Amino acid sequence: MVENKNTKPPLSKDLLISDAVSLYPEVVPIFMEYGLHCVGCFISDSETILEGSLAHGMSEAEVDNMILDAKEAIEAKNK
């Protein structure tokens, strides 16, 4: 992943799980709470948040809610 030193890509369901965890470690408990337990799995390097979530039986609506909760955690940390 190429990243500008001053900006991070926004959290989205299209971000690789490993990138999300690396860039925003505060999302780990939220992902775990929703059932996305592959935050440290070798698959996380090649699977997006959406792909991993669907593989774990989540609906797209649940993924959207998880992303919203994760964004709130990121925002709270940055205050």
N, CA, C and O of each residue as an XYZ file, in Angstrom:
316
protein
N       0.838     -1.171      0.000
C       0.000      0.000      0.000
C       0.889      1.241      0.000
O       1.812      1.350      0.807
N       0.612      2.156     -0.890
C       1.330      3.418     -0.942
C       0.540      4.432     -0.143
O      -0.674      4.564     -0.301
N       1.242      5.140      0.713
C       0.547      6.068      1.596
C       1.329      7.366      1.697
O       2.543      7.344      1.897
N       0.657      8.477      1.562
C       1.256      9.772      1.814
C       1.549      9.843      3.305
O       0.722      9.433      4.119
N       2.708     10.355      3.668
C       3.108     10.385      5.074
C       2.146     11.191      5.947
O       2.065     10.965      7.154
N       1.415     12.129      5.338
C       0.551     12.999      6.117
C      -0.901     12.569      6.149
O      -1.682     13.106      6.935
N      -1.281     11.619      5.319
C      -2.682     11.216      5.287
C      -2.815      9.703      5.321
O      -1.954      8.968      4.838
N      -3.883      9.276      5.888
C      -4.230      7.857      5.899
C      -5.444      7.692      5.011
O      -6.272      8.597      4.911
N      -5.556      6.537      4.362
C      -6.796      6.308      3.628
C      -7.942      6.189      4.624
O      -7.755      5.660      5.720
N      -9.101      6.665      4.264
C     -10.233      6.554      5.194
C     -10.637      5.094      5.385
O     -10.475      4.266      4.489
N     -11.157      4.802      6.550
C     -11.662      3.465      6.808
C     -12.877      3.222      5.927
O     -13.819      4.013      5.914
N     -12.843      2.130      5.201
C     -13.982      1.735      4.373
C     -13.997      0.223      4.283
O     -13.011     -0.440      4.605
N     -15.116     -0.314      3.845
C     -15.224     -1.765      3.739
C     -14.356     -2.326      2.625
O     -14.196     -3.542      2.526
N     -13.790     -1.462      1.781
C     -12.908     -1.901      0.704
C     -11.434     -1.916      1.107
O     -10.580     -2.310      0.312
N     -11.133     -1.494      2.325
C      -9.766     -1.495      2.835
C      -9.395     -2.917      3.271
O     -10.220     -3.629      3.843
N      -8.156     -3.322      3.000
C      -7.714     -4.630      3.485
C      -7.804     -4.660      5.008
O      -7.553     -3.654      5.672
N      -8.158     -5.801      5.547
C      -8.275     -5.939      7.004
C      -6.956     -5.583      7.672
O      -6.940     -4.844      8.656
N      -5.856     -6.099      7.149
C      -4.542     -5.835      7.761
C      -4.205     -4.348      7.736
O      -3.622     -3.835      8.692
N      -4.558     -3.651      6.667
C      -4.312     -2.210      6.597
C      -5.162     -1.462      7.611
O      -4.680     -0.540      8.270
N      -6.419     -1.852      7.739
C      -7.310     -1.202      8.704
C      -6.764     -1.349     10.120
O      -6.752     -0.388     10.888
N      -6.318     -2.541     10.458
C      -5.797     -2.825     11.803
C      -4.484     -2.080     12.041
O      -4.245     -1.558     13.130
N      -3.649     -2.036     11.027
C      -2.365     -1.353     11.146
C      -2.543      0.160     11.261
O      -1.877      0.802     12.073
N      -3.426      0.722     10.462
C      -3.637      2.167     10.460
C      -4.499      2.644     11.614
O      -4.300      3.739     12.140
N      -5.452      1.820     12.001
C      -6.440      2.199     13.016
C      -6.603      1.066     14.039
O      -7.632      0.390     14.038
N      -5.618      0.847     14.905
C      -5.708     -0.273     15.861
C      -6.918     -0.223     16.779
O      -7.323     -1.244     17.334
N      -7.493      0.957     16.941
C      -8.670      1.083     17.802
C      -9.899      0.369     17.237
O     -10.894      0.215     17.945
N      -9.848     -0.069     15.977
C     -10.988     -0.787     15.392
C     -11.010     -2.265     15.771
O     -12.035     -2.927     15.607
N      -9.899     -2.788     16.272
C      -9.817     -4.228     16.562
C     -10.935     -4.700     17.490
O     -11.605     -5.677     17.159
N     -11.171     -4.051     18.641
C     -12.252     -4.547     19.517
C     -13.624     -4.504     18.846
O     -14.474     -5.356     19.106
N     -13.834     -3.520     17.992
C     -15.124     -3.411     17.304
C     -15.275     -4.546     16.302
O     -16.326     -5.185     16.241
N     -14.237     -4.800     15.520
C     -14.281     -5.913     14.568
C     -14.531     -7.226     15.306
O     -15.338     -8.044     14.866
N     -13.844     -7.425     16.420
C     -14.004     -8.655     17.195
C     -15.433     -8.775     17.729
O     -16.018     -9.858     17.706
N     -15.984     -7.679     18.201
C     -17.355     -7.681     18.741
C     -18.372     -8.090     17.672
O     -19.353     -8.773     17.966
N     -18.129     -7.671     16.447
C     -19.031     -8.001     15.346
C     -18.793     -9.409     14.791
O     -19.585     -9.895     13.983
N     -17.714    -10.065     15.215
C     -17.442    -11.416     14.749
C     -16.385    -11.505     13.673
O     -16.166    -12.577     13.110
N     -15.718    -10.389     13.372
C     -14.626    -10.401     12.400
C     -13.335    -10.669     13.174
O     -12.603     -9.746     13.529
N     -13.076    -11.949     13.426
C     -11.959    -12.348     14.279
C     -10.655    -12.543     13.515
O      -9.658    -12.961     14.103
N     -10.643    -12.254     12.240
C      -9.446    -12.517     11.433
C      -8.507    -11.317     11.389
O      -7.782    -11.143     10.410
N      -8.506    -10.492     12.423
C      -7.679     -9.295     12.431
C      -6.187     -9.628     12.406
O      -5.391     -8.801     11.960
N      -5.792    -10.791     12.862
C      -4.387    -11.186     12.833
C      -4.117    -12.371     11.938
O      -2.998    -12.883     11.910
N      -5.101    -12.807     11.221
C      -5.012    -13.988     10.356
C      -4.208    -13.672      9.094
O      -4.177    -12.527      8.645
N      -3.565    -14.679      8.531
C      -2.781    -14.474      7.309
C      -3.651    -14.029      6.144
O      -3.145    -13.393      5.218
N      -4.920    -14.336      6.158
C      -5.836    -13.932      5.096
C      -6.072    -12.419      5.127
O      -6.434    -11.831      4.108
N      -5.872    -11.791      6.278
C      -6.162    -10.366      6.410
C      -5.308     -9.495      5.486
O      -5.646     -8.339      5.232
N      -4.199    -10.053      4.985
C      -3.343     -9.320      4.050
C      -3.911     -9.278      2.635
O      -3.463     -8.487      1.804
N      -4.888    -10.122      2.365
C      -5.411    -10.183      1.000
C      -6.931    -10.078      0.931
O      -7.517    -10.195     -0.146
N      -7.563     -9.859      2.071
C      -9.022     -9.811      2.107
C      -9.483     -8.450      2.622
O      -8.961     -7.940      3.613
N     -10.464     -7.871      1.939
C     -11.014     -6.603      2.403
C     -11.924     -6.846      3.613
O     -12.303     -7.977      3.919
N     -12.252     -5.764      4.272
C     -13.176     -5.856      5.409
C     -14.497     -6.473      4.951
O     -15.059     -7.326      5.637
N     -14.982     -6.045      3.807
C     -16.238     -6.593      3.288
C     -16.116     -8.081      3.000
O     -16.974     -8.864      3.407
N     -15.063     -8.477      2.306
C     -14.888     -9.900      1.970
C     -14.796    -10.763      3.220
O     -15.439    -11.810      3.303
N     -14.001    -10.327      4.189
C     -13.851    -11.089      5.426
C     -15.140    -11.170      6.211
O     -15.477    -12.213      6.772
N     -15.857    -10.063      6.246
C     -17.118    -10.026      6.989
C     -18.162    -10.937      6.365
O     -18.846    -11.680      7.068
N     -18.282    -10.881      5.054
C     -19.244    -11.759      4.373
C     -18.867    -13.224      4.566
O     -19.743    -14.075      4.722
N     -17.566    -13.523      4.557
C     -17.104    -14.898      4.770
C     -17.441    -15.393      6.177
O     -17.574    -16.595      6.408
N     -17.576    -14.454      7.107
C     -17.937    -14.810      8.483
C     -19.438    -14.723      8.724
O     -19.887    -14.761      9.869
N     -20.217    -14.606      7.651
C     -21.669    -14.674      7.762
C     -22.374    -13.371      8.061
O     -23.568    -13.372      8.361
N     -21.668    -12.266      7.987
C     -22.304    -10.981      8.247
C     -23.052    -10.512      7.000
O     -22.673    -10.844      5.877
N     -24.095     -9.755      7.205
C     -24.808     -9.132      6.084
C     -24.102     -7.817      5.736
O     -23.299     -7.306      6.517
N     -24.411     -7.286      4.564
C     -23.808     -5.999      4.195
C     -24.266     -4.892      5.140
O     -23.509     -3.961      5.413
N     -25.486     -4.984      5.636
C     -25.982     -3.991      6.602
C     -25.159     -4.053      7.894
O     -24.821     -3.015      8.463
N     -24.839     -5.258      8.353
C     -24.000     -5.404      9.548
C     -22.605     -4.829      9.311
O     -22.028     -4.196     10.195
N     -22.073     -5.053      8.118
C     -20.757     -4.502      7.775
C     -20.812     -2.978      7.822
O     -19.920     -2.336      8.376
N     -21.855     -2.408      7.241
C     -22.015     -0.952      7.261
C     -22.081     -0.425      8.690
O     -21.468      0.595      9.002
N     -22.822     -1.114      9.562
C     -22.917     -0.700     10.969
C     -21.571     -0.825     11.671
O     -21.203      0.034     12.473
N     -20.835     -1.895     11.371
C     -19.515     -2.096     11.970
C     -18.573     -0.960     11.555
O     -17.827     -0.431     12.380
N     -18.614     -0.592     10.278
C     -17.762      0.487      9.781
C     -18.133      1.803     10.478
O     -17.249      2.565     10.871
N     -19.406      2.065     10.629
C     -19.840      3.289     11.329
C     -19.335      3.307     12.773
O     -18.836      4.329     13.245
N     -19.464      2.180     13.471
C     -18.977      2.096     14.851
C     -17.460      2.274     14.905
O     -16.937      2.937     15.800
N     -16.762      1.679     13.943
C     -15.307      1.799     13.898
C     -14.887      3.243     13.628
O     -13.929      3.733     14.225
N     -15.596      3.917     12.738
C     -15.290      5.322     12.457
C     -15.515      6.185     13.692
O     -14.762      7.130     13.928
N     -16.528      5.880     14.474
C     -16.772      6.607     15.721
C     -15.617      6.412     16.693
O     -15.207      7.351     17.375
N     -15.091      5.187     16.756
C     -13.948      4.911     17.637
C     -12.710      5.675     17.169
O     -11.953      6.195     17.989
N     -12.508      5.739     15.879
C     -11.366      6.483     15.330
C     -11.509      7.970     15.658
O     -10.556      8.624     16.081
N     -12.712      8.480     15.453
C     -12.984      9.889     15.737
C     -12.771     10.207     17.221
O     -12.185     11.235     17.562
N     -13.241      9.332     18.086
C     -13.084      9.538     19.537
C     -11.612      9.538     19.928
O     -11.196     10.314     20.788
N     -10.828      8.677     19.306
C      -9.398      8.610     19.614
C      -8.677      9.870     19.168
O      -7.721     10.302     19.812
N      -9.126     10.458     18.079
C      -8.469     11.633     17.517
C      -8.878     12.944     18.174
O      -8.351     14.000     17.822
N      -9.802     12.894     19.113
C     -10.233     14.127     19.806
C      -9.259     14.497     20.888
O      -9.452     15.499     21.576
